[in-house]
Amino acid sequence: MLRSERLQVVLTVEERKEQAALERMGEARKQVDQHQEQLANLNQYQDEYRQQMRQSQQGAIAVTRLQAWQAFIAQLDQVIRHQEQQLAQARELFEARRKDWHEAWERRRGMEKYIESCRQQEARERDAREQKAADEAAGRAFARRNR
């Protein structure tokens, strides 16, 4: 069995590793997208709530109600900060997964190039053997004619 054929098994393993890394990176990307969407929704909700609070303040408003709104806004701020932290962590994980995938891609690509160079070397060796066999056959034929 030729070396390039034996290395095909290694290439298959590298392809599987790359695919698994790609899937993990895709899942991490989904997490980033979900956290971004949740953060956007929280910010939008907070903006709408503040707008509602401003509109309500145009008339007389009870101090306790104003304090309750401010407390709720403060809680939203805390939730938003927590969501921003989760988003930052999700981005870090995505970058790590992207790096893992890129390394797997490089290994697979390197193996493909190595197999191709093996095939080219095998072809050169085969051509050299065929040329040698043809030269020997021509030499024997020439020797038989000249006897």
C-alpha atoms as an extended CHARMM CRD file, in Angstrom:
* protein
*
       147  EXT
         1         1  MET       CA              0.0000000000        0.0000000000        0.0000000000  PROA      1               0.0000000000
         2         2  LEU       CA              1.3340000000        3.3990000000       -0.9350000000  PROA      2               0.0000000000
         3         3  ARG       CA              2.2090000000        5.9220000000        1.7360000000  PROA      3               0.0000000000
         4         4  SER       CA             -0.3690000000        8.4020000000        0.3870000000  PROA      4               0.0000000000
         5         5  GLU       CA             -3.0570000000        5.7280000000        0.7310000000  PROA      5               0.0000000000
         6         6  ARG       CA             -2.0260000000        4.9040000000        4.3070000000  PROA      6               0.0000000000
         7         7  LEU       CA             -2.0840000000        8.6060000000        5.2120000000  PROA      7               0.0000000000
         8         8  GLN       CA             -5.6780000000        8.8770000000        4.0090000000  PROA      8               0.0000000000
         9         9  VAL       CA             -6.7780000000        7.4330000000        7.3720000000  PROA      9               0.0000000000
        10        10  VAL       CA             -4.9560000000       10.2460000000        9.1850000000  PROA      10              0.0000000000
        11        11  LEU       CA             -6.5840000000       12.7890000000        6.8700000000  PROA      11              0.0000000000
        12        12  THR       CA            -10.0220000000       11.3640000000        7.6670000000  PROA      12              0.0000000000
        13        13  VAL       CA             -9.3380000000       11.7420000000       11.3940000000  PROA      13              0.0000000000
        14        14  GLU       CA             -8.1880000000       15.3490000000       10.8770000000  PROA      14              0.0000000000
        15        15  GLU       CA            -11.3190000000       16.0810000000        8.8260000000  PROA      15              0.0000000000
        16        16  ARG       CA            -13.5090000000       14.7640000000       11.6510000000  PROA      16              0.0000000000
        17        17  LYS       CA            -11.6390000000       16.8550000000       14.2060000000  PROA      17              0.0000000000
        18        18  GLU       CA            -12.0410000000       19.9350000000       12.0300000000  PROA      18              0.0000000000
        19        19  GLN       CA            -15.7640000000       19.2930000000       11.5940000000  PROA      19              0.0000000000
        20        20  ALA       CA            -16.2320000000       18.8380000000       15.3470000000  PROA      20              0.0000000000
        21        21  ALA       CA            -14.3200000000       22.0730000000       16.0030000000  PROA      21              0.0000000000
        22        22  LEU       CA            -16.4560000000       23.8490000000       13.4060000000  PROA      22              0.0000000000
        23        23  GLU       CA            -19.6410000000       22.6370000000       15.1030000000  PROA      23              0.0000000000
        24        24  ARG       CA            -18.3850000000       23.8000000000       18.5260000000  PROA      24              0.0000000000
        25        25  MET       CA            -17.5350000000       27.1800000000       17.0220000000  PROA      25              0.0000000000
        26        26  GLY       CA            -21.0250000000       27.4020000000       15.5110000000  PROA      26              0.0000000000
        27        27  GLU       CA            -22.6220000000       26.6720000000       18.8780000000  PROA      27              0.0000000000
        28        28  ALA       CA            -20.4670000000       29.3350000000       20.5160000000  PROA      28              0.0000000000
        29        29  ARG       CA            -21.5080000000       31.8040000000       17.7970000000  PROA      29              0.0000000000
        30        30  LYS       CA            -25.1630000000       31.0270000000       18.5300000000  PROA      30              0.0000000000
        31        31  GLN       CA            -24.5490000000       31.7630000000       22.2130000000  PROA      31              0.0000000000
        32        32  VAL       CA            -22.9910000000       35.1270000000       21.3310000000  PROA      32              0.0000000000
        33        33  ASP       CA            -25.9580000000       35.9520000000       19.1150000000  PROA      33              0.0000000000
        34        34  GLN       CA            -28.4430000000       34.9690000000       21.8270000000  PROA      34              0.0000000000
        35        35  HSD       CA            -26.6820000000       37.0640000000       24.4650000000  PROA      35              0.0000000000
        36        36  GLN       CA            -26.5070000000       40.0300000000       22.0900000000  PROA      36              0.0000000000
        37        37  GLU       CA            -30.2050000000       39.7250000000       21.3570000000  PROA      37              0.0000000000
        38        38  GLN       CA            -31.0670000000       39.4650000000       25.0560000000  PROA      38              0.0000000000
        39        39  LEU       CA            -28.9350000000       42.5180000000       25.8110000000  PROA      39              0.0000000000
        40        40  ALA       CA            -30.5860000000       44.4880000000       23.0220000000  PROA      40              0.0000000000
        41        41  ASN       CA            -34.0200000000       43.4850000000       24.3250000000  PROA      41              0.0000000000
        42        42  LEU       CA            -33.1070000000       44.5280000000       27.8650000000  PROA      42              0.0000000000
        43        43  ASN       CA            -31.7760000000       47.8840000000       26.6780000000  PROA      43              0.0000000000
        44        44  GLN       CA            -34.8830000000       48.4600000000       24.5840000000  PROA      44              0.0000000000
        45        45  TYR       CA            -37.1450000000       47.5280000000       27.5070000000  PROA      45              0.0000000000
        46        46  GLN       CA            -35.2360000000       49.8730000000       29.7980000000  PROA      46              0.0000000000
        47        47  ASP       CA            -35.4770000000       52.7240000000       27.2740000000  PROA      47              0.0000000000
        48        48  GLU       CA            -39.2050000000       52.1530000000       26.8620000000  PROA      48              0.0000000000
        49        49  TYR       CA            -39.6760000000       52.0450000000       30.6360000000  PROA      49              0.0000000000
        50        50  ARG       CA            -37.7290000000       55.2950000000       31.0900000000  PROA      50              0.0000000000
        51        51  GLN       CA            -39.7750000000       56.9320000000       28.3440000000  PROA      51              0.0000000000
        52        52  GLN       CA            -42.9490000000       55.7690000000       30.0590000000  PROA      52              0.0000000000
        53        53  MET       CA            -41.6380000000       57.1400000000       33.3490000000  PROA      53              0.0000000000
        54        54  ARG       CA            -40.8890000000       60.5430000000       31.7660000000  PROA      54              0.0000000000
        55        55  GLN       CA            -44.3460000000       60.7290000000       30.2420000000  PROA      55              0.0000000000
        56        56  SER       CA            -45.9250000000       59.9040000000       33.5770000000  PROA      56              0.0000000000
        57        57  GLN       CA            -43.9390000000       62.6260000000       35.2960000000  PROA      57              0.0000000000
        58        58  GLN       CA            -45.5910000000       65.3760000000       33.2900000000  PROA      58              0.0000000000
        59        59  GLY       CA            -48.3410000000       65.5040000000       35.8680000000  PROA      59              0.0000000000
        60        60  ALA       CA            -48.2840000000       65.0160000000       39.5970000000  PROA      60              0.0000000000
        61        61  ILE       CA            -46.7550000000       61.7380000000       40.7130000000  PROA      61              0.0000000000
        62        62  ALA       CA            -46.4270000000       60.1760000000       44.1060000000  PROA      62              0.0000000000
        63        63  VAL       CA            -42.9410000000       60.0410000000       45.5680000000  PROA      63              0.0000000000
        64        64  THR       CA            -43.3080000000       56.3500000000       46.3690000000  PROA      64              0.0000000000
        65        65  ARG       CA            -44.1920000000       55.5810000000       42.7600000000  PROA      65              0.0000000000
        66        66  LEU       CA            -41.1840000000       57.5610000000       41.5360000000  PROA      66              0.0000000000
        67        67  GLN       CA            -38.9280000000       55.7070000000       43.9750000000  PROA      67              0.0000000000
        68        68  ALA       CA            -40.3420000000       52.3660000000       42.8110000000  PROA      68              0.0000000000
        69        69  TRP       CA            -39.5880000000       53.2710000000       39.2020000000  PROA      69              0.0000000000
        70        70  GLN       CA            -36.0710000000       54.3360000000       40.0610000000  PROA      70              0.0000000000
        71        71  ALA       CA            -35.5190000000       51.1180000000       42.0020000000  PROA      71              0.0000000000
        72        72  PHE       CA            -36.7940000000       49.1140000000       39.0370000000  PROA      72              0.0000000000
        73        73  ILE       CA            -34.4830000000       51.0210000000       36.6620000000  PROA      73              0.0000000000
        74        74  ALA       CA            -31.5730000000       50.2820000000       39.0240000000  PROA      74              0.0000000000
        75        75  GLN       CA            -32.4820000000       46.5790000000       38.9410000000  PROA      75              0.0000000000
        76        76  LEU       CA            -32.6100000000       46.6950000000       35.1470000000  PROA      76              0.0000000000
        77        77  ASP       CA            -29.1670000000       48.3240000000       35.1400000000  PROA      77              0.0000000000
        78        78  GLN       CA            -27.8650000000       45.4550000000       37.2380000000  PROA      78              0.0000000000
        79        79  VAL       CA            -29.4640000000       42.8600000000       34.9420000000  PROA      79              0.0000000000
        80        80  ILE       CA            -28.0000000000       44.6380000000       31.9120000000  PROA      80              0.0000000000
        81        81  ARG       CA            -24.5130000000       44.6510000000       33.4490000000  PROA      81              0.0000000000
        82        82  HSD       CA            -24.8580000000       40.9360000000       34.1700000000  PROA      82              0.0000000000
        83        83  GLN       CA            -25.9730000000       40.3230000000       30.5800000000  PROA      83              0.0000000000
        84        84  GLU       CA            -22.9930000000       42.3300000000       29.2950000000  PROA      84              0.0000000000
        85        85  GLN       CA            -20.6830000000       40.0980000000       31.3540000000  PROA      85              0.0000000000
        86        86  GLN       CA            -22.3210000000       36.9860000000       29.9330000000  PROA      86              0.0000000000
        87        87  LEU       CA            -21.9320000000       38.4010000000       26.4320000000  PROA      87              0.0000000000
        88        88  ALA       CA            -18.2490000000       39.1080000000       27.0520000000  PROA      88              0.0000000000
        89        89  GLN       CA            -17.7450000000       35.5360000000       28.2920000000  PROA      89              0.0000000000
        90        90  ALA       CA            -19.6120000000       34.1430000000       25.2830000000  PROA      90              0.0000000000
        91        91  ARG       CA            -17.3840000000       36.1960000000       22.9620000000  PROA      91              0.0000000000
        92        92  GLU       CA            -14.2630000000       34.8930000000       24.6900000000  PROA      92              0.0000000000
        93        93  LEU       CA            -15.5100000000       31.3290000000       24.3120000000  PROA      93              0.0000000000
        94        94  PHE       CA            -16.3040000000       31.9520000000       20.6530000000  PROA      94              0.0000000000
        95        95  GLU       CA            -12.7950000000       33.2830000000       20.0440000000  PROA      95              0.0000000000
        96        96  ALA       CA            -11.3050000000       30.2210000000       21.7350000000  PROA      96              0.0000000000
        97        97  ARG       CA            -13.5020000000       27.9330000000       19.6250000000  PROA      97              0.0000000000
        98        98  ARG       CA            -12.5960000000       29.8750000000       16.4810000000  PROA      98              0.0000000000
        99        99  LYS       CA             -8.9140000000       29.4480000000       17.3020000000  PROA      99              0.0000000000
       100       100  ASP       CA             -9.4240000000       25.7030000000       17.8930000000  PROA      100             0.0000000000
       101       101  TRP       CA            -11.2120000000       25.3650000000       14.5600000000  PROA      101             0.0000000000
       102       102  HSD       CA             -8.5070000000       27.3200000000       12.7400000000  PROA      102             0.0000000000
       103       103  GLU       CA             -5.8120000000       25.0630000000       14.1930000000  PROA      103             0.0000000000
       104       104  ALA       CA             -7.7880000000       21.9720000000       13.1420000000  PROA      104             0.0000000000
       105       105  TRP       CA             -8.2540000000       23.4690000000        9.6740000000  PROA      105             0.0000000000
       106       106  GLU       CA             -4.5030000000       24.1190000000        9.4300000000  PROA      106             0.0000000000
       107       107  ARG       CA             -3.7050000000       20.5270000000       10.4840000000  PROA      107             0.0000000000
       108       108  ARG       CA             -6.1440000000       19.1070000000        7.9450000000  PROA      108             0.0000000000
       109       109  ARG       CA             -4.8460000000       21.3930000000        5.2260000000  PROA      109             0.0000000000
       110       110  GLY       CA             -1.2480000000       20.4860000000        6.0880000000  PROA      110             0.0000000000
       111       111  MET       CA             -2.1010000000       16.7940000000        5.8910000000  PROA      111             0.0000000000
       112       112  GLU       CA             -3.7140000000       17.2840000000        2.4820000000  PROA      112             0.0000000000
       113       113  LYS       CA             -0.6010000000       19.0450000000        1.2320000000  PROA      113             0.0000000000
       114       114  TYR       CA              1.6360000000       16.3420000000        2.6620000000  PROA      114             0.0000000000
       115       115  ILE       CA             -0.4370000000       13.5920000000        1.0230000000  PROA      115             0.0000000000
       116       116  GLU       CA             -0.2730000000       15.4610000000       -2.2760000000  PROA      116             0.0000000000
       117       117  SER       CA              3.5060000000       15.7450000000       -2.0190000000  PROA      117             0.0000000000
       118       118  CYS       CA              3.6340000000       11.9990000000       -1.2530000000  PROA      118             0.0000000000
       119       119  ARG       CA              1.5390000000       11.3140000000       -4.3540000000  PROA      119             0.0000000000
       120       120  GLN       CA              3.8200000000       13.4580000000       -6.4640000000  PROA      120             0.0000000000
       121       121  GLN       CA              6.8860000000       11.6540000000       -5.0690000000  PROA      121             0.0000000000
       122       122  GLU       CA              5.2110000000        8.2850000000       -5.7110000000  PROA      122             0.0000000000
       123       123  ALA       CA              4.4340000000        9.3630000000       -9.2720000000  PROA      123             0.0000000000
       124       124  ARG       CA              8.0650000000       10.4090000000       -9.8260000000  PROA      124             0.0000000000
       125       125  GLU       CA              9.2750000000        7.0810000000       -8.4290000000  PROA      125             0.0000000000
       126       126  ARG       CA              6.7890000000        5.1620000000      -10.5880000000  PROA      126             0.0000000000
       127       127  ASP       CA              7.8320000000        7.1380000000      -13.6660000000  PROA      127             0.0000000000
       128       128  ALA       CA             11.4930000000        6.4680000000      -12.8650000000  PROA      128             0.0000000000
       129       129  ARG       CA             10.8150000000        2.7120000000      -12.4830000000  PROA      129             0.0000000000
       130       130  GLU       CA              8.8750000000        2.6460000000      -15.7410000000  PROA      130             0.0000000000
       131       131  GLN       CA             11.6100000000        4.5780000000      -17.5080000000  PROA      131             0.0000000000
       132       132  LYS       CA             14.2600000000        2.2210000000      -16.1030000000  PROA      132             0.0000000000
       133       133  ALA       CA             12.2110000000       -0.8250000000      -17.1800000000  PROA      133             0.0000000000
       134       134  ALA       CA             11.7380000000        0.6760000000      -20.6530000000  PROA      134             0.0000000000
       135       135  ASP       CA             15.4700000000        1.4610000000      -20.9160000000  PROA      135             0.0000000000
       136       136  GLU       CA             16.3810000000       -2.0650000000      -19.8100000000  PROA      136             0.0000000000
       137       137  ALA       CA             13.9180000000       -3.5900000000      -22.2910000000  PROA      137             0.0000000000
       138       138  ALA       CA             15.2910000000       -1.3950000000      -25.0700000000  PROA      138             0.0000000000
       139       139  GLY       CA             18.8400000000       -2.3560000000      -24.0670000000  PROA      139             0.0000000000
       140       140  ARG       CA             17.9890000000       -6.0810000000      -24.1460000000  PROA      140             0.0000000000
       141       141  ALA       CA             16.2620000000       -5.6890000000      -27.5100000000  PROA      141             0.0000000000
       142       142  PHE       CA             19.2800000000       -3.8290000000      -28.8740000000  PROA      142             0.0000000000
       143       143  ALA       CA             21.6200000000       -6.4870000000      -27.5080000000  PROA      143             0.0000000000
       144       144  ARG       CA             19.5680000000       -9.2760000000      -29.1470000000  PROA      144             0.0000000000
       145       145  ARG       CA             19.6280000000       -7.5260000000      -32.4960000000  PROA      145             0.0000000000
       146       146  ASN       CA             23.3580000000       -7.0030000000      -32.3750000000  PROA      146             0.0000000000
       147       147  ARG       CA             24.3480000000      -10.6030000000      -31.5900000000  PROA      147             0.0000000000
